[in-house]
């Protein structure tokens, strides 16, 4: 019979110190997720009001993009789309804090696993988002270089 290595038989033991640290992490992640939801709500409200105000002629003709056929009201839509993009990592963080709190209070392995699944999803989303934004910046930089070279 084969002997299993120490890594294959390893079981994680949660000491009271680790539980205390996880509980504190849960409190901070809950706080940050609530602030995130408030920020997302403000972005949606601002986007709706900005879009409604700028799409009317109440402020006069202040649209510098009118020649391109682009209404200033679309900027409000951009805020709503950005709020939707920010919703998912905040939601994952909120779920992590909620599931971890119940896992620690009830010693529930399923909630413990779900908590870390949500934390993984949170960081995966943030990582992909960061890579996307950096790629867009690099693309804009390259386009800017070619635009400046072609203008000579």
C-alpha positions as CSV (number, residue, x, y, z in Angstrom):
1,X,0.0,0.0,0.0
2,X,1.3,3.4,-0.9
3,X,1.9,6.0,1.8
4,X,0.5,9.4,1.2
5,X,2.7,12.4,1.5
6,X,2.3,15.1,4.1
7,X,0.7,17.4,1.5
8,X,-1.9,14.8,0.5
9,X,-3.0,14.1,4.1
10,X,-2.8,17.8,5.2
11,X,-5.9,19.1,6.8
12,X,-6.2,22.8,7.7
13,X,-6.9,23.5,11.3
14,X,-8.5,26.8,12.1
15,X,-7.2,28.0,15.4
16,X,-8.9,30.7,17.4
17,X,-6.4,33.3,16.2
18,X,-7.1,32.4,12.5
19,X,-10.9,32.5,13.2
20,X,-10.4,36.0,14.8
21,X,-8.5,37.2,11.8
22,X,-11.1,35.9,9.4
23,X,-13.9,37.5,11.5
24,X,-12.1,40.8,11.3
25,X,-11.5,40.4,7.6
26,X,-15.2,39.6,7.2
27,X,-16.2,42.8,9.0
28,X,-13.9,45.0,6.8
29,X,-15.1,43.3,3.6
30,X,-18.7,43.7,4.6
31,X,-18.0,47.4,5.3
32,X,-16.3,47.9,1.9
33,X,-19.0,46.1,0.1
34,X,-21.7,48.3,1.6
35,X,-19.7,51.4,0.6
36,X,-19.4,49.9,-2.9
37,X,-23.1,49.4,-3.1
38,X,-23.7,53.0,-2.0
39,X,-21.2,54.2,-4.6
40,X,-22.9,52.1,-7.3
41,X,-26.3,53.5,-6.4
42,X,-24.9,57.0,-6.5
43,X,-23.4,56.3,-9.9
44,X,-26.7,55.1,-11.3
45,X,-28.6,58.1,-9.8
46,X,-26.0,60.5,-11.2
47,X,-26.0,58.8,-14.6
48,X,-29.7,58.9,-14.9
49,X,-30.0,62.6,-13.8
50,X,-27.0,63.6,-15.9
51,X,-28.3,61.8,-18.9
52,X,-31.8,63.4,-18.5
53,X,-30.5,66.9,-17.9
54,X,-27.9,66.9,-20.7
55,X,-30.2,65.3,-23.3
56,X,-32.7,68.2,-22.9
57,X,-32.2,71.7,-24.3
58,X,-32.6,73.3,-20.9
59,X,-28.9,74.2,-20.6
60,X,-28.8,75.6,-24.1
61,X,-26.6,74.2,-26.9
62,X,-23.5,73.2,-24.9
63,X,-22.8,70.0,-26.7
64,X,-19.3,70.0,-28.2
65,X,-20.0,66.7,-29.8
66,X,-23.1,67.7,-31.8
67,X,-21.2,67.7,-35.1
68,X,-20.5,64.0,-34.5
69,X,-24.1,63.2,-33.8
70,X,-23.3,62.3,-30.2
71,X,-25.6,63.5,-27.5
72,X,-24.3,64.6,-24.1
73,X,-27.1,62.4,-22.6
74,X,-25.0,59.3,-23.5
75,X,-22.5,60.2,-20.8
76,X,-25.2,59.4,-18.3
77,X,-25.5,56.0,-19.9
78,X,-21.8,55.5,-19.6
79,X,-22.1,56.0,-15.8
80,X,-24.8,53.4,-15.6
81,X,-22.7,50.9,-17.6
82,X,-19.7,51.6,-15.3
83,X,-21.9,51.0,-12.3
84,X,-22.9,47.6,-13.8
85,X,-19.3,46.8,-14.3
86,X,-18.5,47.6,-10.7
87,X,-21.5,45.8,-9.3
88,X,-20.1,42.2,-9.7
89,X,-16.8,42.5,-7.7
90,X,-18.7,44.3,-4.9
91,X,-21.4,41.6,-5.0
92,X,-18.8,38.9,-4.7
93,X,-17.1,40.7,-1.8
94,X,-20.5,41.1,-0.1
95,X,-21.2,37.3,-0.5
96,X,-17.7,36.5,0.8
97,X,-18.3,38.4,4.0
98,X,-21.8,37.1,4.5
99,X,-20.9,33.4,3.9
100,X,-17.7,33.7,6.0
101,X,-19.7,35.1,8.9
102,X,-22.2,32.3,8.8
103,X,-19.4,29.7,8.3
104,X,-17.5,30.9,11.4
105,X,-20.6,31.2,13.6
106,X,-22.1,27.8,12.6
107,X,-18.9,25.9,11.8
108,X,-20.3,25.2,8.4
109,X,-17.8,23.8,5.8
110,X,-20.1,24.4,2.9
111,X,-20.5,28.1,3.7
112,X,-16.7,28.3,4.3
113,X,-16.1,26.9,0.8
114,X,-18.7,29.3,-0.7
115,X,-17.1,32.2,1.0
116,X,-13.7,31.5,-0.5
117,X,-15.4,30.7,-3.9
118,X,-16.8,34.3,-3.8
119,X,-13.5,35.7,-2.8
120,X,-11.8,33.9,-5.7
121,X,-14.4,35.2,-8.0
122,X,-13.9,38.8,-6.7
123,X,-10.2,38.7,-7.3
124,X,-10.5,36.9,-10.6
125,X,-12.9,39.6,-11.8
126,X,-10.7,42.4,-10.5
127,X,-7.7,40.7,-12.2
128,X,-9.4,40.4,-15.6
129,X,-10.7,44.0,-15.3
130,X,-7.2,45.2,-14.6
131,X,-5.7,43.4,-17.5
132,X,-8.4,44.8,-19.8
133,X,-7.8,48.3,-18.6
134,X,-4.0,48.0,-19.0
135,X,-4.5,46.6,-22.5
136,X,-6.8,49.5,-23.4
137,X,-4.2,52.0,-22.1
138,X,-1.4,50.3,-24.2
139,X,-3.7,50.3,-27.2
140,X,-4.4,54.0,-26.8
141,X,-0.7,54.7,-26.3
142,X,0.2,52.9,-29.5
143,X,-2.6,54.6,-31.4
144,X,-1.3,58.0,-30.0
145,X,2.2,57.2,-31.2
146,X,1.1,56.4,-34.7
147,X,-1.2,59.4,-34.8
148,X,1.6,61.7,-33.8
149,X,4.0,60.1,-36.3
150,X,1.5,60.4,-39.2
151,X,0.8,64.1,-38.4
152,X,4.4,65.1,-39.2
